[in-house]
């Protein structure tokens, strides 16, 4: 049996979900808000000519052939 096949108890699963919800409630769900902002930033960058200064300011990197270009 591999780690991926490991069986998790219902108690552990429920406890993990409760911890996850507590973190979301405590942080005001910042993770989702940050993902939405990142998507807007990248969307604007793509639609407006991929300005290199803008990319540098926001830390946007491009990926080609499985490699990240900085």
CORSUL-V949388 format. One record per pair of residues at least 12 apart in sequence whose ideal C-beta (glycine too) atoms are under 8 Angstrom apart, sorted by sequence separation. I is the first residue (numbers start at 1). J is the second residue. If there is no record, write none. Layout:
i->I j->J
i->I j->J
//
This chain:
i->45 j->58
i->45 j->60
i->41 j->58
i->42 j->60
i->41 j->60
//
